[in-house]
Amino acid sequence: MHLTNNQTEIQQVVEQLFVAPIEQPEILPTVLPLIIGAVAIELYFGKHPEENLGWNSSVGNAIIWTATGFSLLVTSTLTGQERQAVYGLILMGGIVGYMNFYHRWPPSVAYLISSSGIVYSLAYSLVVVIKTDLIIDQTVLEAVLVFVVAINMLFKLMKGFETPSKESQVFTELK
């Protein structure tokens, strides 16, 4: 398969998003909580498939965006474009958190937007883009989209391999 220059550039940025913590360990204090949180939550929902994201978790997940944004503000030297992206993340966290807190939209919308896969992968992507000095352009935005989709597919796969808990098996039998 022949890749265009743009596809090759997107692929390179996606790869950089995956390997950034290995190649630049100084970003670990910022991204490690996001990685651990995302994996733990996804494994939890794989272990307990009868449980779903609720309003309280949706509010908490939205706060991740705000907290990550503030962390970037105080720990990074930001360019104008990076500062706008960070303010956008903080604003998005605030708006989504507000909408979730007051149940201002349907649960299906809240639970999708505030799902751990979406929240953590977007926050992680922004941290890597800023901490590794990637220039925010169309290629990087497309690569982040590919990365977020890939991570969420990986999480679905992980959940599929997780053995359900005994409690969830009993719950399923009672249905």
BELJOHU-V141940 format. One record per pair of residues at least 6 apart in sequence whose C-alpha atoms are under 7 Angstrom apart, sorted by the first residue. I is the first residue (numbers start at 0). J is the second residue. Records with the same first field share a line. If there is no record, write none. Layout:
I: J ; J
This chain:
8: 138
9: 138 ; 139 ; 141 ; 142
10: 142
12: 139 ; 142
13: 142 ; 143 ; 146
16: 124 ; 127
19: 127
20: 26 ; 27
26: 130
30: 123 ; 126
33: 119 ; 123
37: 115 ; 116 ; 119
40: 115
41: 154 ; 158
42: 158 ; 161
44: 50
45: 158 ; 159 ; 161 ; 163
46: 161 ; 162 ; 163 ; 164
47: 163 ; 164 ; 167
48: 163 ; 167
49: 167
52: 110
54: 99
57: 99 ; 109 ; 110 ; 113 ; 114
58: 96 ; 99 ; 100
60: 113 ; 115 ; 118
61: 92 ; 95 ; 96 ; 113
62: 92 ; 96
64: 88 ; 89 ; 92 ; 118 ; 122
65: 88 ; 89 ; 92 ; 93
67: 122
68: 85 ; 86 ; 88 ; 89
81: 129
98: 104
99: 109
116: 151
117: 147
120: 147 ; 150
121: 147
124: 143
